Amino acid sequence: MSKVIARIPFKYMGNELERGEVVELRGSARDEQLRGLGYFIAYDKNEHGEMVCDNCSKRFASDGFRLAHKKKLGGCLAPSSPISRAETAELLGVEEKKVKIED
């Protein structure tokens, strides 16, 4: 099986793939068609990274894709994961200086 990167969000063999997600092709009859249509690009470990979500273990081709996954509405932002003052302000819709972080 070969590793690929999903270029757009779509459903593959019962799984919802996200943009930038790294997966192994499972030998579906449509794999080559999906690759030809540009749904997948080849994964090259020398060219791409492989960042893992610490909550759900999905793998992504870059830290940017992993962070987008964690921040999306209904995503995998683990309750135990610490977030910065700026991220807290963004989530609450307030200015960063108004966020109070307790230790």
C-alpha positions in Angstrom: 0.0 0.0 0.0 1.2 3.5 -0.7 0.8 6.6 1.4 -1.0 9.6 -0.1 -2.1 13.1 1.0 -5.8 14.1 0.6 -5.9 17.4 -1.3 -9.6 18.1 -0.5 -12.0 16.8 2.2 -13.9 13.8 1.0 -15.1 10.3 2.0 -12.8 7.4 1.3 -13.8 3.9 2.1 -16.1 5.0 4.9 -13.7 7.5 6.4 -14.1 11.3 6.3 -10.7 12.6 5.1 -9.5 16.1 5.8 -7.4 18.4 3.6 -3.7 17.5 4.2 -4.5 14.1 5.9 -1.9 11.4 5.3 -3.5 7.9 4.6 -2.5 4.6 3.1 -4.5 3.5 0.1 -6.4 0.4 0.8 -6.6 -1.0 -2.7 -10.0 0.3 -3.7 -11.0 -0.2 -7.3 -11.3 3.6 -7.6 -7.8 4.5 -6.1 -6.2 5.3 -9.5 -9.3 7.2 -10.6 -9.2 9.4 -7.4 -5.5 9.9 -7.9 -6.0 10.9 -11.5 -8.7 13.4 -10.6 -6.4 15.0 -8.0 -8.1 13.9 -4.8 -4.8 12.5 -3.6 -1.1 13.4 -4.2 1.8 11.1 -3.5 3.3 11.3 0.0 7.1 11.7 0.0 8.7 11.4 3.5 11.6 13.5 2.3 9.4 16.3 1.1 6.5 16.2 3.5 6.3 16.0 7.3 3.9 13.7 9.2 2.3 15.4 12.2 0.0 13.4 14.4 -3.1 14.8 16.2 -2.5 14.1 19.9 -6.2 13.6 20.4 -7.4 11.3 17.6 -4.1 10.1 16.0 -5.0 11.3 12.5 -1.8 12.0 10.5 -1.2 15.2 8.5 1.4 16.3 5.9 2.3 19.5 7.9 1.8 21.2 11.2 -0.5 23.7 9.5 -2.9 21.0 8.4 -2.8 19.5 11.9 -3.5 22.8 13.6 -6.4 23.5 11.2 -7.8 20.1 12.1 -7.6 20.8 15.8 -9.1 24.3 15.5 -12.1 23.5 13.2 -15.5 23.5 14.7 -16.2 20.1 16.2 -12.6 19.1 15.7 -10.2 17.3 17.9 -9.2 20.1 20.4 -8.5 17.9 23.4 -9.8 19.3 26.6 -6.4 18.5 28.3 -4.4 20.3 25.6 -3.2 23.7 26.8 -4.0 26.6 24.5 -2.4 30.1 24.4 -3.9 33.4 25.5 -4.3 34.4 21.9 -6.1 31.2 21.0 -8.4 31.6 24.0 -9.2 35.2 23.0 -10.0 34.0 19.5 -12.3 31.3 20.7 -14.1 33.7 23.1 -14.2 36.5 20.6 -12.5 39.0 22.9 -9.3 41.0 22.9 -6.2 39.1 24.0 -5.5 41.5 26.9 -8.9 40.8 28.4 -8.2 37.1 28.7 -7.4 36.0 32.2 -5.4 32.7 32.5 -5.4 31.0 35.9 -2.6 28.6 36.9 
